Amino acid sequence: MSSSRRPERDPLGPYRTRLTGLAYRMLGSRGDADDVVQDAWLRFAAADDVRNPEAFLVTVVTRLCLDRLKSARAQREVYVGAWLPEPVFDEALSAEAATELADDLSFALMLALDALTPLERAAFLLHDVFDRPFAEVARTLERSEAACRQLAARARRSVRDNRPVPAEPPEGHARLLTAFCKAAASGDVSALANLLREDAIAITDGGGRKLAALKPIKGAEKIVRFIIGIAGKNAGSEVRVEPMMVNGSAGALIFLDGEVDHTLSMAIDGETGRIAAIYIVRNPDKLRHAPRRN
C-alpha cells in the first residue's frame, strides 16, 4: 500500500511574509532577514503562553534587527565603495497593510531608510508601513508612545525628503528601462542623455569584489560617460539582459558570458518622466539569490 506525504505546513503560516518584509526593510539583506525570522520562530516555539503570536513575533524580529544593525553600522564603516541593499526578485515581502508604503521595496525607499537611526527606522516601519498602533510600537521599542511618535515623525520627514516623488506608473517605468538598455547597448549618447534628469544620480555597489564607482556619480553628463564606458569594456563579451522585477519595480538582471554580473534598477521622476536615479549591484555576495536562467 503506497502512502503520500503531505507537504509540511509552514509553522509561521500567515506571519512569514510580513515578518520577512519587516526584517528586510530593517536590514537591507534578504539572507539576514531570513535568518532573523528563523531565529524569531525558534524563540516563539520555546515560549510559553503567547496570547498574541503576531505581536510577539513582530517584537522579536524588530529587536533582533536592532541588535544586528549595531554590528552592521560598524561593518559599513569599512565597506568598500557605495552601499546598496541586496536586491530581491519576488513580491512576497509586502507589508500586507493598507498603507501608502506597504508594497514599496524600492531602492529609493531603502536608501532613505538607511539614512535613519535604527530606532527611527523601526518606529517608522512599524507604524507607517506595517500599520502597528503606537501603543504596540512603544512596547516593542521599550519607549513611551510620545517618544515613538517623535521618532516616526522625524523619520517620515526624512523619507519624504529623500524619495523622488511622485513615482512613474509601472508601464512608464518599464518603458524607460527598456529605452535605457537599448541606448546603452547601442552607445547612443544623445538618447541616454534625454532619458536622464539633469541632476540624476547613479550608485554602483561592487563591495570591493567587483569594479564599481566608489562614490555616487552625480549629473546626467557624468552618468552617460560612465554608462558608455561600461558598454565599451563589455564590447567583447556576450551580454544578455533579462528583464525582471527588482525590488518591486521593472528592472533587469545583466549576464556577461553567461554569468550574472549585476542588477539594474532605477527611480523615475513621475513629473518629468525622466530617470532620477540608477542603481547597479555588482557585489557577488548580494547576487546569491538572483535567478539563474538559461
C-alpha positions in Angstrom: 0.0 0.0 0.0 1.5 3.3 -1.1 1.3 6.4 1.0 1.7 10.0 0.1 3.2 12.5 2.4 1.5 15.8 2.8 3.7 18.9 2.4 4.9 20.2 5.7 2.9 23.2 6.9 4.9 26.4 7.3 4.9 26.9 11.1 4.9 30.7 10.7 1.9 30.4 8.4 0.3 33.8 7.7 3.0 35.8 9.5 6.1 34.8 7.4 5.5 37.4 4.6 5.1 40.3 7.0 8.0 39.2 9.3 10.4 38.7 6.4 9.3 42.0 4.8 9.9 43.8 8.1 13.3 42.3 8.6 14.4 43.0 5.0 13.4 46.7 5.3 15.2 46.9 8.6 18.4 45.2 7.4 18.6 45.6 3.6 19.6 41.9 3.3 17.3 39.1 2.3 19.7 36.5 3.7 19.9 38.3 7.1 16.1 38.7 7.1 15.5 35.0 6.6 18.0 34.3 9.5 16.2 36.7 11.8 12.8 35.3 11.0 14.1 31.7 11.7 15.6 32.9 15.0 12.3 34.5 15.9 10.4 31.3 15.2 12.7 29.3 17.5 12.1 31.8 20.3 8.4 31.6 19.6 8.4 27.8 19.7 10.2 27.8 23.0 7.9 30.5 24.6 5.1 29.7 27.0 1.6 31.2 27.0 1.9 33.5 24.0 -1.5 35.2 23.7 -0.8 37.2 20.5 1.6 35.3 18.3 1.8 38.0 15.7 2.6 40.8 18.2 5.2 38.5 19.9 6.9 37.7 16.6 6.9 41.3 15.3 8.5 42.4 18.6 11.2 39.7 18.5 12.0 40.3 14.8 12.3 44.1 15.4 14.6 43.7 18.4 16.8 41.1 16.7 17.1 43.5 13.7 18.0 46.4 16.1 20.8 44.2 17.5 22.1 43.3 14.1 22.1 46.9 13.0 24.6 47.7 15.6 27.2 45.4 14.0 26.0 46.4 10.5 26.9 50.0 11.2 30.4 49.0 12.2 30.8 46.9 9.1 29.5 49.7 6.9 32.4 51.9 8.0 34.8 49.6 6.3 32.6 48.7 3.3 34.4 49.4 0.1 32.6 51.9 -2.1 28.9 52.9 -2.2 26.4 50.6 -0.4 23.1 49.4 -1.8 20.7 46.9 -0.3 20.6 43.3 -1.5 18.2 43.2 -4.4 15.1 41.0 -4.1 13.3 39.4 -7.0 10.0 38.2 -5.6 6.9 40.0 -4.5 6.4 38.1 -1.3 7.6 40.9 1.0 4.5 43.1 1.1 3.7 44.6 4.5 0.1 43.4 3.8 -1.3 46.6 5.3 -3.4 49.4 3.9 -0.6 52.0 4.0 0.9 54.1 1.3 4.3 52.3 1.5 3.0 48.8 2.2 4.3 47.4 -1.1 7.2 49.8 -1.6 10.5 47.9 -1.7 12.3 50.4 -4.0 16.0 51.2 -3.6 14.9 54.8 -3.2 13.0 53.9 -0.1 15.6 51.5 1.2 18.3 54.2 1.0 16.0 56.7 2.7 15.5 54.2 5.5 19.3 53.6 5.7 19.8 57.3 6.5 17.6 56.9 9.7 18.8 55.9 13.1 17.9 52.3 14.0 15.1 53.4 16.3 13.7 55.9 13.8 13.7 53.2 11.2 11.9 50.7 13.4 9.3 53.2 14.6 8.6 54.4 11.0 8.4 50.9 9.6 6.1 49.5 12.3 3.7 52.4 12.2 3.8 54.0 8.8 4.4 50.8 6.7 3.1 47.9 8.8 0.3 49.9 10.4 1.0 48.9 14.0 -0.6 51.2 16.6 1.8 53.4 18.6 0.9 51.6 21.8 2.3 48.4 20.3 5.3 50.2 18.8 6.1 51.6 22.3 6.0 48.2 23.8 8.2 46.8 21.1 10.8 49.5 21.3 10.5 49.9 25.1 10.0 53.6 24.7 7.0 55.9 25.6 4.3 56.4 23.0 5.2 60.1 22.8 8.8 59.2 22.1 7.8 56.7 19.4 5.6 59.3 17.7 8.5 61.7 17.6 10.8 59.0 16.2 8.3 58.2 13.4 7.7 61.9 12.7 11.4 62.6 12.2 11.7 59.5 10.1 8.7 60.5 8.0 10.2 63.9 7.2 13.5 62.4 6.2 11.9 59.7 4.0 9.8 62.3 2.2 12.9 64.5 1.6 15.0 61.5 0.2 12.5 59.8 -2.1 11.8 61.1 -5.6 8.1 61.8 -5.9 5.7 61.3 -7.5 6.8 58.0 -8.9 6.2 57.0 -12.6 3.4 54.4 -13.2 4.7 50.8 -13.8 4.2 50.9 -17.6 6.2 54.1 -17.9 8.9 52.7 -15.6 9.2 49.6 -17.8 9.3 51.6 -21.0 12.1 53.9 -19.7 14.1 50.9 -18.5 13.9 49.3 -22.0 14.8 52.6 -23.7 17.8 53.0 -21.3 19.1 49.4 -22.0 18.7 49.9 -25.8 20.5 53.3 -25.8 23.3 51.9 -23.6 23.8 48.8 -25.8 24.0 50.9 -28.9 26.2 53.6 -27.4 23.6 56.4 -28.2 24.9 59.3 -26.1 22.1 61.6 -27.1 19.3 59.1 -26.3 20.8 58.3 -22.9 21.1 62.0 -22.0 17.5 62.6 -22.9 16.3 59.8 -20.6 18.1 61.3 -17.6 17.2 64.1 -15.3 20.0 66.7 -15.3 20.6 66.1 -11.6 20.3 62.3 -11.8 22.5 60.1 -9.7 24.0 56.7 -10.3 25.1 54.4 -7.5 27.1 51.2 -8.1 27.8 48.7 -5.5 30.8 46.3 -6.0 31.6 45.8 -2.4 35.3 45.7 -3.2 34.6 42.4 -5.0 33.8 43.8 -8.5 34.8 47.0 -10.3 32.4 49.8 -9.4 32.4 53.6 -8.9 33.5 54.2 -5.3 31.2 57.2 -4.9 27.8 58.1 -6.4 28.0 59.6 -9.9 26.1 62.9 -10.0 24.8 64.6 -13.1 23.4 63.3 -16.4 26.6 64.1 -18.3 28.9 62.1 -16.0 26.4 59.2 -15.9 26.3 59.0 -19.7 30.1 58.9 -19.8 30.1 56.1 -17.2 27.5 54.0 -18.9 29.1 54.4 -22.3 32.5 53.4 -20.7 30.9 50.2 -19.3 29.4 49.4 -22.7 32.9 49.8 -24.2 34.5 47.5 -21.7 31.9 44.8 -22.4 32.2 45.1 -26.1 34.0 41.7 -26.5 31.6 39.9 -24.1 28.3 38.2 -24.7 25.8 40.5 -22.9 22.3 39.3 -22.1 19.6 41.4 -20.5 16.9 39.6 -18.6 14.0 42.0 -17.7 12.5 41.2 -14.3 11.1 42.7 -11.2 13.8 44.1 -8.9 12.6 45.3 -5.5 9.0 45.6 -6.8 9.7 47.6 -9.9 10.8 46.9 -13.5 14.5 46.1 -13.5 16.9 43.8 -15.2 19.5 41.2 -14.5 22.6 41.5 -16.7 24.6 38.5 -17.7 28.1 38.6 -19.1 29.3 35.5 -20.9 26.5 33.5 -19.2 27.3 34.6 -15.7 25.3 37.0 -13.6 27.1 40.3 -13.5 24.8 42.9 -12.0 21.3 44.1 -11.4 19.9 47.3 -12.9 17.1 49.3 -11.4 16.1 52.9 -11.3 13.9 55.6 -9.7 11.8 57.5 -12.1 10.6 61.1 -11.6 6.9 61.0 -12.4 6.7 64.7 -13.0 9.4 64.9 -15.7 9.2 61.3 -16.9 12.9 61.0 -16.6 15.3 58.8 -14.7 16.2 60.3 -11.3 18.5 57.6 -10.1 20.2 54.4 -11.3 21.1 51.5 -9.0 23.6 48.9 -10.1 24.5 46.0 -7.8 27.6 44.0 -8.7 28.7 42.7 -5.4 28.5 38.9 -5.8 27.6 38.4 -2.1 24.4 40.3 -2.9 23.5 38.4 -6.0 23.5 34.9 -4.5 19.7 34.8 -4.7 19.5 36.1 -8.2 17.6 33.8 -10.7 19.9 31.9 -13.0 18.1 31.5 -16.3 19.4 29.6 -19.3 
